[in-house]
């Protein structure tokens, strides 16, 4: 019996060609998906290592901007300065004060207010309130409820704008692959965290009023640099041999061997991450170097 044209099937060659074409399409789609996934994982890793170092350096610089001093060794310890933004009159009994940038203050923190070279008796923060603008200064501050209160007996001259809360120490260091701030994790993937500050020592006593102290080495110091000489801050006008020429005389006498250091701190963070095999097992590495200097006290 004759076969109808519609009953004709595929030949083996046609099936082989169709299977090859389908395999090619599947392989192309798989390659595109695999490449896209790998690229995304690589990009995500790059973002992770870059953001980690940025977070750490930005927070460190922010702390330095609120600091009156710092100490550099294997770690960085920042002495943060918190100030009063709303004055307290001498005759008032005050249970609420307003301060600027009260980070690292918590309920139960004992604080000492210092104004006009007089330390007010220590008091304790019993509550932290909302931000508010001081009517007399126009500066926004956060409300701190304190116990005991400040009175005319404990602050006979009152508390002017800028009154300093005793500096709070915040230490940056590393723990494993983490950068920590005051013991709390700040960033992951950290393989190196280095703090440096150009420093030297006085090679001879620097009497009060002198503008030309001699140092062990002037390497790294230049005109225009701000330096700590003990607790005093001065600007370098020029250097000559082993002498630093200062813009102002020293207020007190400093002994031989006392540290002289630049006000600026260099922060270097190395972030490193090994990718999974899905992204090619590549190593992503970013080195972030930045500088920060204490804003307080005033530059001179």
HELIX and SHEET records of a PDB file:
HELIX    1   1 UNK A    5  UNK A    7  5                                   3    
HELIX    2   2 UNK A   12  UNK A   65  1                                  54    
HELIX    3   3 UNK A  277  UNK A  279  5                                   3    
SHEET    1   A 5 UNK A  67  UNK A  72  0                                        
SHEET    2   A 5 UNK A  76  UNK A  83 -1                                        
SHEET    3   A 5 UNK A 164  UNK A 175 -1                                        
SHEET    4   A 5 UNK A 113  UNK A 115 -1                                        
SHEET    5   A 5 UNK A 118  UNK A 119 -1                                        
SHEET    1   B 5 UNK A  67  UNK A  72  0                                        
SHEET    2   B 5 UNK A  76  UNK A  83 -1                                        
SHEET    3   B 5 UNK A 164  UNK A 175 -1                                        
SHEET    4   B 5 UNK A 178  UNK A 181 -1                                        
SHEET    5   B 5 UNK A 184  UNK A 187 -1                                        
SHEET    1   C 4 UNK A  94  UNK A  99  0                                        
SHEET    2   C 4 UNK A 140  UNK A 150 -1                                        
SHEET    3   C 4 UNK A 123  UNK A 133 -1                                        
SHEET    4   C 4 UNK A 110  UNK A 111 -1                                        
SHEET    1   D 3 UNK A 190  UNK A 196  0                                        
SHEET    2   D 3 UNK A 264  UNK A 274 -1                                        
SHEET    3   D 3 UNK A 283  UNK A 293 -1                                        
SHEET    1   E 6 UNK A 199  UNK A 201  0                                        
SHEET    2   E 6 UNK A 259  UNK A 262 -1                                        
SHEET    3   E 6 UNK A 226  UNK A 229 -1                                        
SHEET    4   E 6 UNK A 232  UNK A 240 -1                                        
SHEET    5   E 6 UNK A 243  UNK A 246 -1                                        
SHEET    6   E 6 UNK A 212  UNK A 214 -1                                        
END                                                                             
